[in-house]
Amino acid sequence: MEPKRLFRSRKDRVIGGVCGGMGNYFNIDPVLARVIWAVLFFAGGVGLLAYILAWIIVPEEPAGQ
């Protein structure tokens, strides 16, 4: 059994697929992940920086998965 890996989603994306990938990884609704990012954004702008870093660092989901 392969360990679970975090990827940016190809199917459930609004901007970069980060929230869709986080939703898949943590088995939560991606909308909830988007709400968390938005709260972090409005709580000092940390969410925007974290989202951009995640967009750069987290690889995109391989094709066919």
C-alpha positions in Angstrom: 0.0 0.0 0.0 1.4 3.3 -1.1 1.5 6.2 1.4 -1.0 9.0 0.7 0.6 12.0 -1.2 -0.6 15.6 -1.5 -1.2 16.8 -5.0 -2.9 19.8 -6.6 -6.2 18.6 -8.1 -6.7 18.6 -11.9 -10.5 18.1 -11.6 -11.5 20.2 -8.6 -9.8 23.5 -9.2 -10.9 27.1 -9.1 -7.5 28.8 -9.4 -4.5 26.4 -8.9 -6.1 23.2 -7.5 -4.5 23.6 -4.1 -7.8 23.5 -2.1 -9.1 20.6 -4.2 -5.9 18.7 -3.5 -6.1 19.5 0.2 -9.7 18.3 0.3 -8.8 15.0 -1.3 -5.8 14.5 1.0 -7.7 15.3 4.3 -11.0 13.7 3.1 -12.9 17.0 3.5 -15.1 19.0 1.2 -12.8 21.3 -0.9 -15.2 24.2 -0.2 -14.3 23.9 3.5 -10.6 24.1 2.5 -11.4 27.2 0.4 -13.2 28.8 3.4 -10.1 28.1 5.6 -7.8 29.7 3.1 -10.1 32.7 2.9 -10.2 33.1 6.7 -6.4 33.0 6.7 -6.3 35.6 4.0 -8.5 38.0 5.9 -6.6 37.3 9.1 -3.5 39.2 8.2 -2.9 38.1 4.6 -1.1 34.9 5.6 -3.5 32.8 3.5 -2.5 34.4 0.3 1.2 33.8 0.9 0.6 30.3 2.0 -1.6 29.6 -1.0 1.0 30.9 -3.5 3.7 28.8 -1.8 1.5 25.7 -1.9 0.8 26.4 -5.6 4.5 26.5 -6.3 5.6 23.6 -4.0 2.8 21.0 -4.2 3.0 19.0 -7.5 0.1 18.6 -9.8 -1.8 15.4 -9.7 -0.4 12.9 -12.3 -2.6 12.4 -15.3 -5.0 9.4 -15.1 -5.4 9.4 -11.3 
